[in-house]
Amino acid sequence: MTSMNTGPRGARPAAENDVYTVLMLISAAFALVATIYLVVRSASMFGGVLPAAGG
C-alpha cells in the first residue's frame, strides 16, 4: 500500500517573528517587573526585603 504525500515533510520553516517567542519575552518582563515591585514594596513596609524573624 502506498501513502500519498500531500506536502513537504520535515521541520516547519522559521518565521521572522515567532509569536510564542514574543509571548515568552512579555511574560518574562512582567515577572521581572512584578518581582522588583514586590522587593521595593516589602522594603518600604518591613524595612528590608524579608520581615524580621519572630515578630
TAPEBEL-V309058 format. One line per field, one symbol per residue. ss: DSSP state (~ for helix, > for strand, _ for the rest). Layout:
ss = ???
This chain:
ss = __________________~~~~~~~~~~~~~~~~~~~~~~~~~~~~_________
